[in-house]
Amino acid sequence: MMARVVSLSVLTTLIVILGITFFRVVAPFVLPLFLAGVVALLCRPLFHRVRQRTGKPRVAAGITTGMVLIIITVPALLATLVGTMELYRLAQDTKAGGGWIAASERLHARIEASGLGDRIRHYLPEFPTSEQWPQEAENFLRMLAERTLTLVGFTLDQTLGLLGSAAGILVGVVMFIIALYYFLADGPALLAASETLIPVHLDYQRQLRERFDQVVRAVVMSTFLAATVQGLLTAAALSVVGFRSFFLLFLLSTCAAMIPLAGTWLVWAPCALWLAVESQWPSAIGLSLFGLIVVGTADNVIRTWILNTDARLHPLLAFISVLGGVEAMGLWGVFVGPIVASCLHALVQIFNIELKAYTEEAFSRSPAVSERPANAVTVEPGPPAIAPTPPATTNVVTPPAKPVVATAVSTKPNNG
């Protein structure tokens, strides 16, 4: 017995040490592996259809991986291309019409007329006069020459940093593709192997996986659906008040809606300010109210409703998990926070079931527990009863009994 305890202790220590080392090895690839697992989970129906047609799991995994890459990259490239074209056309129209320049001049005139420029001018640096420009230019060139060497070193460091970041992104993309392929091809085998390694009942493991599946689908659907609805509402509102380039505004609003603790106000707030500068106060006020009330509420309503329905998270818990995940992990906390909260809730439920079963089993084995009514009165046992002492017997001689003489009784009637 003692040898087994020592062996288990040594094995546990080695497992902990090697586990920590292995985690440090795979830590740079945790995010690509997590994203690959989420995408593999979402694309499982597509993989099953392809496998039914091909009949080979690895071929189906390769085809599904290629389709996923096409589905992700092609819309992103098309959206970037169309958005760039609309942005270029907007810049050309603005340059030709001169509306922005005229508006900026009107804004400058209003600031000067209100006296605000005089109050803030002393906080701004003094601009050189026409006579001071040559000397200022000479000083600037001398300072630029002195800092050229430092600038070159800084530029080299930044370039190396960008190359390192690009290499890291490339490695992450390659890891995502490889992990997605193997998750699709060997997913059931990996799950079966993990079931034998984890010392938890199979029903609990499958229950936890089902909860993880539900939460991942709910979080992804709520995030993209809320961002799309907010982008459409913002672009439609901006089109109503006179801003063109609907697709560009929709793209910018959707991307801004996916940024935690930011949102579509990054798009509609400058537009409302511009309308106020142009003295279009009804449009500016209406756009601001619509952005604050309708667009701002749509995110909370859609996200909370989907998480409460599919992931079975309380609205308050869903809201806190999203904000807490963003605070702890940044952008990816939007996905990780609700997943962790829901899986923790499932684990607590499993723990309570096991604890209840263990308690009932422990009490059922206890001999002190007897089945009696709940209102039965417990009587404390008294001292042991003393048996009465039988009376003392004396040696009394009993005389023999006299013989009984049987007499015949005559039945003849008496005549005398």
N, C-alpha and C positions, 0 to 999 in steps of 0.2 A: 504493500500500500504506500509506504513512504517513498519507494523508488518511483512509483507512478506519479506521485505529487511532484517530486523533483524533476522528472522528465517533462511534465506539463508546464512547470514553471520556466524551465529552460526554453522550451518551444515557444511559449508565450512571449518571452523576452526577445527571442530572435525574430519572431513575427512582427513585433512592434518596431524593432530597429529597422528591419528591412522594409516594412511598410512606410515608415517615415522617409527613408531614402528613396523608395520608389515614387512617393508622392512628390518629392523635390525634383525627381527626374521628369515626371509628366506634368508638373505644374505649368510650364509655359504653354502646354497644349490643352489645358483644361477647357478653355473657351471653344476652340475648334471641335474638340471631342463632344462637348455638350451640344453645340449647334448641330453637329452631325447626327447625334442621337435624336434630337428634336425633329430634324428634317426626315430622318428615317422613320420615325414614328408617324409623322404626318403623311408620308408617301407610301406607307405600307399597303393600302388598297391598290394603288397604281402598280406596285411591285407584284402583288398577287395576280393581277390581270395579265401583266406581261409574262409572268411565269407560267400561267395557264396556256398561253399561246406558244411559248418556246419550249416548255418542259424541262428547262435547265436553270437551276437557281442562280448560278454564277453569271450566266449569259443575261438572265433577266435583271440581275443586280447591276451589271455594266450598262445595260440599256436604260434602266431607270435612273442611274446616276447621270448619264449623259442628258436625259430629258430634264432632270432637275436643274442641271447647269444651264441648259438652254432657257428654261422657264425663268431662271433668276437673271441671267445676263442680258438676254435679248430685250425684255421690257425696260430694264435699267438703261441700256444703251439708247433705245428709241426715245425714252423719256428725256434723257440728257440731250439728245440731238434736237428734238422738237423744242425743248425749253431754251436751248442755246439760240436756235433760229428765231424764236419769238423775242428773246432778249435783244438780239442784234437788231431786229426790225423795230423794236421799241426805242432803242438808242438812236437809230437813224431817223425815226419820226420826231423824236425829241430834239435832235440836232437841227433838223430842217425847220421845225416850227418855232423853236426858240422859246417854248412855253416855260421850261424850267428856269432859264436865265431871267426871263421877265418876272417870274414869280419870286425868284431870289432877290431881284432888285426891289420889288415891292415890299418884301419882308424886311430888307435892309432899311428902306425908307420909313417903314412903320416903327422900327426899333429906334431909329434916330429921332423921329418925331415924338415918340413917347418919353424921350429922355433916358431910356434904359442904357443906351450906348455910352452916355457920359458917366453913368454910375458904375459901369463895369469896365470902362476903358483903363482905369488906373490899375486894375488887376491883370491886365494883359501886357505883354512885353512891348516896348517902344519900337516902332518901325523906323528904319533909317530914312533920312531925307535924300533928295537927289544928289546933294553935295557929298553926302557920307557914303554913297554906294561904292565908289572905287576902293576906299579904304576897307570897307566891310567885306568887299569881295576878295581883296588881298588877304585879309585875316582869315577868311573862310578857307581859301586855297591852302594857306600855310597850315591851318589846323587839319585840313583833309590830308595833306602830305605827311604830317606827323602821325596820323592815325591809320595810314594806309597799311602798314605792316601788321598792326593789330587787327585791322579789318580783314586782311587776307587770312590770318590765322583763325579768326572767328568764322569766316566763310568756309574754310577747310573743315573745321570742326562740325559746322552745321551740315555741310555736304556729306561728311562721313556718317553723321547721325541720321540723315535722310536715307542714305544708302542702307544703313543698318535697319532702319524702320521698314524700308521697302523689302529687304531680304526677309525680315521677320514676317511681314504680311504674306509674302510669297510662300514661305514655309508653312504658315498657318493655312493658307488656301489648299496647298498640297495635302496637308494633314487632314483637312476637312473632306477632301475628295476621297482619299484612301479610307478614312474611317467610315464615311457614308457607304462606300461600296461593301466593306466587310460587315457593317451593321445590317445591311439588306441581305447579303448572301448568307451570313452565318449567324443571324440574329437569334433564331430558335435554339441553335446549338450553344451559343453563348449564354442564353437564359437558362437552359437546362444545366449547364456546367455551374452557373452561379447558384442554382437551387441546391446543388449538392454541397457547395462550400459554405453556405450561410446556415448557421445553426438555428434556423427559425422554421416553423411549420410551413409546409408548402401552401396551404390555404392562405396563410397570412402574407406570404410573399406575393402570391397572385393578387390578393386584395390590394396590396400596396402598389403593384404595377398597374392595376386598373385605375386606381386613384391618380397615379402619376400620368397615365394616358389621358384621363379626363381633364386634369388640370392643365396639361401642356396644350391640348386643343383649345380649351377655353381661354387661356392667356393669349395665345397667338391670335385667335379669332377676335377677341376683345380689343387687342392692341391695334391690329390693322383695320378692323371695322370702324373703331372710334376715330382713328386718324383719317380714314377715307371720308367719313361723314363730315368731320370737321373741315377737311379741305374743300369738299363740295359746298358746304354752307358758306365758308369764307369767300371762296371764289365767286359764288352766286351773288353774295351781298356786295362785293366790290364791283361786279359787273353792273349791278343795279344803280350804284351811285356814280357810274361813269368811267370806271377803269377798264381798259381793254386787256387783251392777252389772258383769256380765261384759263387756258391750259397751263401757262406759266404760273399764274396765281394759285391754281389748284395744286401744282407740283410743289411750290414753295410752302403752301399752307399745310399740305400733308406731311412733308418732311419736318416742318416746325412742330406739328402736333405730336410727332413721335419723340420729340426731345423732352425728357422729364423736367418738370418744374418750369417749363417755358410755355410752349403752346403756340396757337395761331395768332396771338396778340403781337408776335414779332412781325407779322405781315399786315394785319389790319390796323394796328395802332399808328404806324407811320402814315398810312393812307388817310386815316381820320385826321391826323395832325395837318396833313397837306390840304385836306378839304377845309379845315379851320383857317389856314393861312389864306386860302382863296375866298374866304368869307362865305363859304357854303355851310353855314351853321346847321341847318336842318339835316343835311346829309351827314355831316360830321357827328352830330349827336346821335342820329339814328344808327349809324354804323357802329359807334362805340357801344350803345346799349345792346344792339344785336350781338356784337362780339362778346360782351361780358355775360349777357343773360343766356342767349340761345346757344352760341358756339361753346362757351365755357361750360355750360351745364351738360351739353351733349356728351362730352368725354366721361364725366362722372356717372351719368345715367347708363350709357351703353356698357362701359367697363364693369360697373358694379352689378348690373342686371345679368350679364353673361357669366361673371364669376359666381354670382349667387345661385344661378340656375344650373350651370353645368358643373362647376367646381364645388358647389355646395359650401361656399364660404359665406359667412355673414358679411353684409355690406360694410360694416365698420372694420372687420378684420381684413377684408379685401382692400379697402382703402389704405389702412395702416401698412399692410404688407407691401403694397406698391410703393408708397412713399418711403418706407423703411428700406426697401430694396434699392431704391434710387440713391438714398443717402449713403448706404453701405457699399454698393457695387457700381454706382453710376448708371449708364444707359441700360446695361443688361439686367439691372435690378428690377426693371419692369417685368421681366419674364421670370427671374429667379425667385423674387420675393413671394409671390402667390404660390409658386410650386413648393417652396420650402414650408410655407404655412400650412398648406393642405396636406402634404406628406407628414408633417409633424402631428397634425390632427388625427390622421389615420393611425400613426404609430401609438398615440396616446389611447385611442380606442382599442387597439390590439392589446396593449399593455393592461388595460382595465379588464378585458375579457380573460386574459391569462391570470391576472391577480385574483379575480373572482373565482375562477375554476380551481386555482391552488388553495384558496381559503376554504371552499366547500369540501375539497378533497381532504384537507388537513383536519377539519372538524368532523368529517364523516369517519375518519380513522380513530378519533379520540374516544377511549372507552368511557370517559367521564360524562360524555354527552348522551343523554337518554331522551327518548321520545316521550314527552309528557305534555299536557296542556300548558299553554302559556300562563294561565291564571292559577296553576296548581300551587298550593301552599307547601313550602318546604319545611319539614319537621326535623329538627335537630335530633340526631340519635341520642337516646339516654343511656344510662349504665346498663350493662347486661342483666337481664332478669335472672333471679336466683330461684332455682327449682325448689319446690317445697320438700322438706325432709319427710320421708315416709315414717309413719309411727313405728315405734319399736315393737317387735314381736316377742312374746314370751312362750316358753315351752309349756303349753297347756295340754294335759293328757285328756283326750276326749274319750269318754267311755264308749264301749261298743254299743251299737244300736241293738235294741231288742228285736228279736225276729218278729215279723208281722205274721200273725196267724190268720189265714183267710177263712172266714166262716161263711157257710152257705146260707143264704137267705131263702127261707121257704116261701114259696108263692101260693101254698095251699091255703085257701080261706079258712078262718077259724069259725067253727060251728058252735062252740060252747059259748 
